[in-house]
Amino acid sequence: MTLETIQNSLIERFKQPLDEFYIRRIIFWNDNDREFAEIVDEIFIENVKIIKLTENNNFAVKKLLTIDDLESNYLIYNPISCEKDEEKWLLDVELYSEVFRADYFSIKMQELNIENTHVMRQAIKIYGEFLKNENYVLALRKMDRVYVTPTQLDINIMAILCRREGGAKNIIVAVLLDGLEDDNNECLVKIRKVGNMNVFWEMIKKYTGFIKDEQKTLMDLATHIFLTGLCQTIDKSEFKGVEEFIASSKKAFCYSLVQDFDYNDKFYEITKSVEEYVNLISIFNKMDMNALIDVQIFPSVNEVILSRLFIDINEQVIRTDFILDIIDRRKVASWFNKSKDYYECLYNIVKINEFYKKNSAGFHFKEAQQICEFYVTEAYKMDKYYRHFHLAFGKTLKDPNLVLGDLLKQSADYIENVYNNWYLKELNNCWIEAISEDLDTQGEISDIARQREFYSRYVDNVKNKNSKVFVIISDAFRYEIAKQLEDDLDRQTEGKAKLEYMQAVFPSITSYGMAALLPHNEFSIKQNDSVILFEVDGQSTSGIKNRERILKTKNKESIAITYNELIGMKSAERRVISNEQKVVYIYHNSIDAIGDKALTENKVFEACNIAIEEILSIVKMITKEMNGTKIFITADHGFLYSYKALAETEKVSQDVFKGDIYELGKRYAITSENTTAEFLIKVNMQVKGVIGYAPKNIIRIKKSGGAENYVHGGISLQELIIPLICYKNSSKQSKRAENVQLMLISESRKISNLVFSLKLLQKTAVGNKIKPIDYKLYFIDDEGVCVSDKQTIVADKKAKDNTEREFQIKFNLKPIYFDRRKIYKLIITNGIDDPMEIEYKIDVAFNSEIDI
């Protein structure tokens, strides 16, 4: 700063109006480094007396200012530095006077709101290189804070160098995320270059308990923080061999610090590096399962838990309730999504085994109706669990885990054995025993709704009420898939879906099933060049145009279109159909199109999910664009699918047929009425000169070409019992689906420990317009600042018993000061509905960990 600039600044200061009761102005010009000692004598300010302090004139100056001259303005140039206030002769005068500094650091201190004290001047001088960077200085100024201690300044400067907003935790997180190689860590390089490494490591020591020495690296720091944080929820005694990395007195801070990380791929790699560095997986392998369940941070915990459980399963030890509880608790654990497919496999293994144990004595129904009711209320779940298992299993095969892969494959063998060799065979043997006589004598099963009566019972019924009716026929859309669609329709639309069932015609194949769903008086079978054609009332049912022609014979205002045609239309074109037609048949084919081909049959379960999504979109399109209120969703047939190919002993040769075969599939045969077939079930086709045959349980007829594991055409429950969803969309009666709600059932509203638990209840069971949803729970102070860790509840329980819908949630308060007089709030939010806010008092006794 030049002489002219200094003089002008001082002149301006002395021109300012005096404060109330002041009759003069005294300004102390502090120049501890004596930068301006030589120019003081050159300064002139009108009506201002200038005095230079020396080591020997302090008493004289004090007498002058306080006794001899009480009216003159004074500029006191002070080049003397005193560390203690008691050494300052003129302290009392300084306290009612003003201060002026003209040196570089003083100007910067004033600019950055740094209190002008000796200790702060020493602190700011460390950061000379930092202050040369205009962007850094601008960032510090924008923080808009008054700095009265070096720690405040140190932390904010390090935060700027680490590209963070401020706070010790943010700095530490930034440093670790920059990588664990000391020389390549950008944050540390900047701190080393323009910051202060000693200050950084002192901050680390203060908050985390980590003491830096020449041998310790960032890897040691990360290991120390993660293990110390983990000890907030897991007893230190579990970590034998790595105790040197744990500072018990700092576990609350380290736990809170770890919670502040974004659990992304970068953090995942850091945690994996730490695991490898101290061989954590060997420690986890020695832990009791009950302790292991609550271990967070490290992804290998999931591998250890899953490995143990898969080993148990492979040894036929399946503890249903224990495993389901583990899955529920791990759902909200860190890195769950990395192992989600394995947990999904585990869940479905347990549910399949649960059904097996419950029905291990076999199935002993006598009546077909009883078996059918059992299938549509309970047994269909086995098909669902098997499908969901293989959907998840298939995903694990695309991204295999070296630890879990072979164990899961062994568990998959167990599932194949239970599903195929017990469930499908036992249940269908019981079923076939009950229906064989009906099939032989009348070709259909008594007392079970018939597919061939669909049009007269449902479409005609709606048409007669002068209403529009939409029929969605999805090829091979079997019952258990429709059950999932029913649930999705209830959750995602405003209408009401009701799932019923019908028996498909035999053979349960596309050409015959599609024919049965059309209006008709009688069926006929026509043979054309070794191909069987199904006709209704003498008309061909092959192809969309022929089916539309048959629909129009019953109602001229009818149309048949495909799913692809419908979605390809413009909205206006769809509205024309709605305005002009009373009956709309929509043909959809996602499942059979994939399953019927040998190259793609292993993707049939993926196709089932696609089918559900596509049918949902059709329903929404019909209700929103086409004013549809009545929709029926059904299928031509179901299917059987086995992941593993059947053994040759589970196939029958065509040699069993003695006579003419008109059409042959792997699960059915249509023959002349004089043909016989040993070991097969005879079916009356209700057409003169023709009979049918079907294999028992899951047996296939040997035939080259086509899919082997995916089949249909037979008389198993999975093939023959087809769904019928009756969907009604009415703005007057419809109820919008709601998210399931939580309720706090812990009574106390006072917290007295840093670690505590609360009990909550999921108010109602999921289903029937009540949707599952995830909730976040945490505590805030009166300014909305989060003061605890954040916990998650996956509210998806379907149990009717309230006690089975309870959650015990453990919270950890942050290691900060809590004012017992203030109100704190528990926030319960799902991100969609208005959050719940419940007031609490927090009275935590003083703890040595609270040092932020």
N, C-alpha and C positions, 0 to 999 in steps of 0.2 A: 504494500500500500504506500503511495507516494505522500510526501509532505503536504502537498496541496489537498489531496483527498482526505488525509487525516484532519487537517485544519478545518476543512469545510464540514466534515462530519461533526467535529466538536462544536463548531459555530452553530450548526443546526440543533445540536443537543441543548446548548445553552439558551437558544431562542424559544424553546418549548415552554408553554405555560407551566407555572409552578403548581404542585399539588396543594390542596387546601391546607392552610395553616403554615405553609412554608414561605419564608421571606427571601431566601437565596437558594442557589444550587451549588452543591459540591459534587464533583465527579472524580472518582479514583480511576486513574489510567494504570491498570496493572500490566506490567511488561516483565514477567518473570525471567524471560530469556534475554532481556536488555537489548532487544532488536532495534529500539528507537531511541536509545539513550543519547545519541549524538545529534538528533534533530529537535529535541525538546526545546532547546534554547532558541530555536528559530521560529517557534510557534508564537503567534500573537492573536489574542482574542479580546476584543474590546470589552471593557468592564469585567474582565476575568483575571484573577491573579493566579500565577503558575508557581507551584512549589515542587522541587525535586526531593523525594525522601532519600536519606542516606542511612547508614548504620547508626549515626550519632545524633540525628536531629529529630527523632520521633517524638521525644518529650516536648521539645520546643514547638513543634508543629501542632501537637495536641493542645498545648496551652493557647497557641494562637487561635485555633479554630473554635475552641470551647470557652475562652475567656476574653482574650484580647480583641478579637474581631468576629463579631456575630452577624455581620450584615453583608460582607463582600462575597462575591462568587469566587469559587476556587477550583482549579484543576490540579489535582495532586498526582504527580507522576510517581508510581511505585514500582521500582525494579526488584524489590526484595520479596523473596518467597519464604513463607512460614508454613510448615506442615501442621502445626498445632495452633488453635485459636488463642491459647493463653500467651503465645509469643507475639501476638499482634497488639502493639500499643494503641493503635487507632481503630480497633475492632468496633467499639461503640459508635464511632463516627461513621465508619463504613456501613454500618447496619441501617443508618437513616440517610445515607448518601447513594449516589448512583455509580455504576461501574462501566468503564469503557476499556475495550481491548482492540488493538489494531493488528495483532499478529495473525498469521494464516489460520492457525488452529482455533483461535478465538472466534474468527469470522465463521469458520465451519461449524463450530459448536453452537453459535447463535443461530446459524442457518438450519441446523438439524435438531434444535430444541434439546441440546445437551447442557445440563446444568454446569455452570462455569465454576467448578471446584478443582482443587489441586488433584484429587484422585481421578476425576473425570478427564482432566487435561493429560494426565499420564496415560490414561486408557486410550484416548483418541490418537495419541502420537504413535501408538503401535500400528495404526492403520493408514499410514501415509500413502502407501501404494493404492489402497482401496479408494481413498479420497481423490486420487488423480483421475479415476474413471467416472465420467459424468453420469453414465447410466446407473452405476451403483449408487452414487450420491442421490440421484433422482428417486431411485427405488426406496432408499432409506428415508428420504423426506416424505414420500407418499405414505409411509407407515404411520406418520402423524402421531408420534409418541414422544413424551417428555422422558429423557433418560437421566436418572439420578444415581444409578449404580452401574459399574462396569459390566456386570452380568447381563443387564438388559441390553446394553449396546452390543456386547459380544454375540449374543444369541441372534439378534436381528441382522447383524452383518453376516454371520454364517448362514442364516436363512436365505439372504439375498444371493450369496455365492452358490447356494444349493437350489436356487430357483423355487423357494418355498415362501409361504406367507409369514412364517415366524413360529417360534416355539421350539423347545428342545426336541420334542418327539418328532416334529416334522423334519428337523435337520437329520436326525439319526435315520429315519426312514429313507430320506433322500440319499444319504451316503450309502446305505446298504443296497438300495435299488440300483445304484450306479455300478455295482459289481464288487466282488470280494477280492479282486487283485489290487493291492495297495497302490502300485505305481500307475495303474490304468484307471483309477477311480477319479472321474472328472471333478467331483465335489472336493475330494481331498487335495487334488492338484491345485485347485483354486484357493482353498483355505491355506495351503502351504505357501502359495505364491503371494497372495494379497491379504490373507487373514492371519490367524495365529494358531498354529498347531497345538501349542501348549494349552491354550484356552479351550480348544476343541476336546482334547483328551481329559482336561479337568472337568468339563461338562459331562462327558461320558462317565467318568468316575462318580461324579456327584449323583447322577440320576440312575445309573445302571449298576454301579458297584464294580465295573470292569476297570482294572488297573493295567495301563499300557506299559510294556517294556520292549526292548529291542527285538525279542523273539516273537512277540505276539502280533498277529495280523488281523485284518478285517474278518477273516474266516473265524478266528477265535472270538472276536466281538459278536458276530452273528450267532455263533453257537452259544455264547454266554447269555445273550438276550433271549433267545428262543427257549433255552432250557430253564432259565430263571423264570420267565413268564409262564412256562408250562407248570411250574411248581405252585402257581396260584391255585390250580385246580387238582393237581396230582401231588401226592406226598413225595418229598425229596428222597425218601428211602428207596423209592422205586428205581432211582437212577444211579445204581451202583456202578462205580468206575468212571463217572463223569462229574463227580461232585465238585471238582475244581472250577467248573464252568457255572456254578450256581451260587448266586448271592441272595440268600433267603430274605434279607432285609429289603431287597429291591424288587421282590417278585410282583408286587402290585403294579409298580410303574412299568416293568417289562411286559407284564400281561396286557396292560392298557396300550403299550406301545405296539405290540404285535397285532392288537385289534385294529390299529389304525392303518395297517397295510391293505392295499387292494389285492385281493387274492387272485392275481392274474398270472399269466405264464412266466413273467419275469420273477415274481416272488416264488412261484412253484420251483423254478430252477434253483433258487437260492436255498430253499428248504431241502431240496434233494441233495445239494452239495453239502449242507451241514449234516444230513443223515449219513452220508458216505464218510465224511471227515472223522466222525467219532463212532462209526459203525452202530448207529442207533437201532437199526433193525434187530441186532442181536440182543439189545436191552429190551425192546418191545416183545421179543419172542419169549422172554423170561417173565414178563408181567402176567399177573392174574387177569383173566378176561374182564372181570368187573371193574378193575382199574383202567384197563386199556380202552374200554368203551368211551370214556370221557376225554381221552387224549386228543388234543387239537394240534393245529399248526402243521404237523408232519404227515405227508401223504402215505408213507409206508405203513402207518397204523392201519389203514383200510386193508392193505395187503395181508398184514398179520392176522387181523380179525377174520377176514374172508378165508384165508388159508386154513385156519383152525376149524372153521365151521364146515368147509368143504371136506376136510379130512374126516371130521365127525360123520358127515353124511355118507361118505364113501365107506365108513365102518358101520353104517346103519344106526348111528346115534343121532337122532334128530329131535332136539328139544324145542318143540313148536313155540311155546310162549316165550321162552328165553330168546330165541332167534328173532322173533317178530319184535320184541322189545328192543333188541340191538339195532335192528333196521330202523325203527322209529327214531332212536336216539342218534344214529349216525346220519340220518337224513339232513340234520341241521349242522353237521360237523363240517369243518373245513375240508375241501377237496372231495366232497362226496360225489360231485359230478364226474370226477376222474374215474371213479369206480362204480358209477351209477348202474351200468349194465350188469355188473357182477352182482350187485345187491338185488337188482330186479330178478335175475336168475335165481338167486337164493330165496327170495320171497316166494316165487312160484314153485320151487322145489318143495318148500315147507307146506304150501297150501295143497299141493298134489299129495304129499305124504299124509297130511291131515285128513284129507278125504279118504285115502287108502286105509288109514288106521280106523277110521270111523265105520268103514264098510268092509273091513277085512274078512268078515264071515261070509261075504258074497251077497248076491242079489237073489231074493227068493219071492219076487212078485209073481202072481199067477195071472193077473188080468193085464191086458195091453194098456188099458186106460191108466192103471196104477203106475206102470212103468213109464208111460209117457208123462204123467204128472211129475213123477220123480225126476225125470230128465229135464223138464222145462223149469223146475224150481231149484234143483240141486245139482244134478249130474252134469248139466251143461257147463258148469264152472270148470270141470276138468278139461274140457275142450278149450276153454278160455285160458286157464293157467298154462296149458301145454303150448298154446299159440303165443302167449306173452313170453313164456320162457324162451321159445325159439327165436322170437324177434330180438330179445336181448342177447341171447347166445350168438346169434348171427353177427351182431354188432361187435362182440368181443373177438370174433374170428377175424374181422377186418382190421382191428388194432389190438393184436394179442399182447397179453401181459405174461412175461416169462415165468413169473412166480405162480400165477393163478391159472394159466391156460390149461395145463394137463390135469390139474385137480378138478377144474370145472368140466372138462371133457369126460372124466370118470364119473362125475355126478350126473352128467347128461345121459350116460349109459343107464344109470339107475332110473332116471325119468322115463327113458324109452321102454324099459322093462315094465315099470308100473303102468304106464299109459297104454302101451300096445298089448302087452302080454296078459295084463290083468284087467284094466278098466274096459278097454274096447271089447276084448273077448268075452269077459264075464258078463258085462251088462248086455251086450248084444246077443249072447247066447240065451240069456233070460228073455230078452225081447223077442227073439225069433221063435223060441219055444211057445210064447204067448200068441204070436200072430200067424204062425204057419198054417193053421187050419183055415183061418179066414182068407188068407191069400190063396190057398188051394181051391177053396169053394167059391169065393166071390171076388177075388182079386183086389180086395181092399179091406181095411181093418174097421171093425164095428166100433161105434161110439166115439170115433175121432173125426173131427171136421175134415172134409175132403177138399183137396185143391180144385177138383173139377167142378165143385159147387161155388167157387169163389164169385164168379160173375153174378150169378142169380142171387146169392145171399148178400153181397156187399154193393156191387156196382149198380145193379138194378134197384136196389133198395134206396140208394142215394138219388139215382136218376128219377125215380118216381116222385121224389119230393121237389122236383124242379130245381135241383142244385147241380153244380158242376162237381165232377169227381176226377181226381188225378190218380193214376195208378203207376207206381214206379216198380218195375220188375228188374231186379238185379240178379244176374246169372250167378248161381252157386253161393248166394248170400245166406249162409246157414244160420241156424237159430242163435248160437252163442254170439255171433257177430251182431245180429240184430238187437240183442240185449244191450250191447255196448252202444249201439246207435240210439236205442230208446233213451238211455241215460243222457247221451249227448244232446238229443232233441229237447229233453226237459231242461237241461242247463243252458242251452244256447238259443233257444227260441221261446216265444211267448205262448205257444200252443201246448196242447196236452197230447202225449203219445201213450198208447196202450198196446202192449205186445201180446198177441195171441199166437196160436199155432195151427197148422193144418198138416194132413198127411199128403205127401206128393204122390202122383201116379207112378206106377211101375211100368217100365224102367225109369228111374229118376235121372233122366237125361234132358238136355235142353230142348230138343225137338218135341218131345212129348209133354214136358212140363209147360212149355210156352203155349202149346195147344190147349192144355187143360184150363188155362186161365182165361181163355176166350169164351164168349157166349156160344152155347151149343145145345143140341138135343141128343146127339149120339156121336161116338167116336168110330172111326174105321181105320184099318191099317192096310196100306197098299204097298206091294212089293214092286220095285222098279230097278231092274239091273242090279240085283243083289243089295239094293238099298231100301230100307223100310221108310215109308212116308206115312206120317200121321195126319189124318184128315178129320175135320169136324163137319158134320152135315154134308159130306161129299165134297168139301172144299179143302184145298191145300192150305196148310198153316205155315209153310216155309217162307220166311222173309217178311219184312215189314209191310210191304204192299198187300200181300195176301192177308195178313193179320188185320190190317186196317179195313180191308174189304169185308171181313167177317164181322168186325166191330160195327160197321155201318149197317149190316143186315138187322142188327138189333136196335141201333140208334144211329140215324143218319148224321147226327151232329157228333161224330166221333173221329178221332185221329190217332195214328200210331207214329211215333217219332223216336229217334235214338237220342241218347244223352249227348252225343257229340253234335247232333243237329241242333238240339235245344240250346246248348251253350254257345253255339256259333251264330245264333240269331241275334239281331238287334232287339232292343227293348220293345220297340214298336211292333216288330213281327211277333214277339211273344204275346203282346197284348191282343193282337188280332186273333191268335189261337184261343185265348181266354174268352174273347167276346163272341166267337163264332161256334165254339165247340162245347159240348156238355160232358163228353167222356174223352179223356186224354191218357193214352197209354204211353209211358216213357220206358224205353228199353235201355238198360245199363249193363255194361259188361267190363268189369275190371278184374274180378277174381278168376273166373273160368278162362279168360283170355290168357292169363299168365299160367295158371295151374295145369291146363290141358297140354302144355308143351313140355317135352322132356328137358329142353335146355333152360326153361325158366320156372319149372315147377317148384324149385327150392325157394322161390321168392313169393310163393302164394300168400304167406302170412303178411308180408309187406303190402301185397295187393289188397288184403282185407282192410287195412287201415286206410289205404287210398280210397277204397269203395265207400267207407264210412264218411270220409271227408267230402267226396263227390256227391253222395246222396244228401248230406247236410246242405250242400250248396244248392241242390235242386229244390229241396223243401223251402229254403229261404227265398229262392227265385220265384217259386210258385206263390208263396204267401205275400211277398212284397211287390212283385211285378204283375202277377197274373190273377190277383184277387182270389186265390184258391183257399178254401176253408176245409175241404175234405180231401185227405190224401191217404192212400193205402200203399204200403211198401211191403213187397213180398219177393219170393224167389221161385224159380222153376224147379230147383233141387238144391240139396246141400252137397257135402263132400266128405271124404275121408282123406286124411293126410298123415303120413308117418315120415319122420325125418330120415330114418334109416330104411334102406330097402328091405323088403321082406325076404325071409329065407325061402329056398325052393320048396321046403315042406309046407309053406303057407300058400302055395299056388296049386291049382288043379289043371290037369291037361285037358285039352279039347277032346281027348279020346273018351272022356266020360259020356259024351253025347252019342246017342244011338238014334240017328235019324237026321232030318234036314234042319240046318241052322239058317235062319233068315238074316239075323243080325247078331253080332257078337261083340261084347265089350268086356273089359276086365272085371266088371262087377255085375254083368247081366247077359242074358241070351234070350233072343226071340226065335222060337222054333215052330215047326209044324206041330199039330196037336198030337201026333203019334210019336214024337220024339221023346226019348227018356234020357235022364241024366242022373247017374248015381252021385250021392253026397250033396246034391244041390237042392234048394228049396223050390218047389213048383209053385207058379203063380198063374192064376186064371186071368187071361188078358181081356176077357169079356168081349172077345171078337171071334167069330166063328173060324175054325181051322187053325188058330194060333194059340200057343201057350208060351209062358215065360219061365225062366229059371234064374235063380240068384244064389251066389255062394253064401255060406254061413259066416258069421262075425266079420273078420276083416280079410278073409281069403280072396285072392285074385284068380281069375281065369287066365291061363297063359296065352298071351297074345303079343305079337311083335309090334313095335312102334308105339309112339305116344308116351305120355307120362306113366311112371310106375308107382311113385309114392302118393301122388294126388290122383284120386279116382272118385267116380260117382256112377250112379246107375243102379246101385244095389238097394238093399232093404234095411241097412243099419239105421239107427236113430239119427246119426249125423247126416245121412243122405236123405232119409225119408221124411223126417219131421222138419218142416220148413216154417219160417216165421211169417207173421202177418202183423205189421204195425198199423194200427188205426190212428191216424193223426188228425186232430181237429184244431184249427186256428180260428179263434173267435175273439174279437177285440173286447167284447162284453165279458166274456168268461175267462179270458186268458190271464195268467198270472206271471209276471216277470220273475225270472230266476234271481235269487238273492244269494249273496255270499254268506257262508256260515259265520255265526257270531261267536265271540269269546266272552267269558265273564270271569272276573277275578273273584275267587272264593276264599282267599286268605283274608282273615278279618282284620288283623292289625294294620294300622297305617303309620307305624313308626319303625324306622330302621336304625339299628344300633351296632351293626357290624359291616365291614367292607364287603364281606361275602355272605350272602343270604339267599334263601329260596322263597318263591311264591307259587301258589297253586292256582291254576286256572281251569275252567271248564269250557269245553266246546258245547254250546247251548243245545244244539240239535244234531241229529245224525245227518250226514251228507246223503243227498238223494231227494227225489220229489221236489224239484225246483230249488233245492238248497245246494249251492256249489261249494266245492272245496277251495281253499285259498291259503296262502302263506301270510303270516303276521310277523311284524317286527316289533320287539318290545325293548324299551330303554327308558332311562330316567333323564330329566332335564332340570335345570335350575330356573330361577325366575326370569332369566334373560333368554331362555330357550337353548342354552348351551348343554350339550350332552355330558352327563356326569357319570355314566356307567358304560359297561360293554353293551353291545346290541345282541339280543337273543332272537331266535327264530322259532316259530311254532308252525308246523305244517298241519293245518286244520283240515283233515281229510277223513276223519273217523266215521265209520258207518254203524257202529254199535248202538243198539237201542238203550242199553244200560248206561246211565250217567257215569258210573264209576269207571267205565271203560273209555270214557272220553275226557278224562282228566289229564292235565299236564303239570309236572313239577319242574319249574324252571329256576336254575341257579343264576344269580346275578353277581357281578363284581363291580363295586364302585371304583371310580378312578381315585388315585392317591392324591387328593386335593383337600383343601379345607372346606368343611361343611358347616354352615351357620345354622345352629339349632333353632334360631328364631325365624328362619325363612321357610317358605313353602316350596317343595320340590314336587315334580309330577312324574308319574308313570305314564308313558305314552304306549298305546296299543294301536297299531295301524296296519292296514293291509294295502295301503297305497291307492285305494279306490274310494272306499267309504270314509265318512268323517272319522277321524281318530278318536279313541277314548282317551280322556285325561283324568287321572286319579291322583288326588293330592296326598302327599306324604310329608312327614317330618323326618329329617335325618339327623341323628345325634350320635356321631361316631366319636369315641374317645380319642384323644391325641395319639397319633401313631408316628413312629420315627420315619415311616415311609413317606409321610406327607411332607414333601420338600419342594413342591413346585408352587 
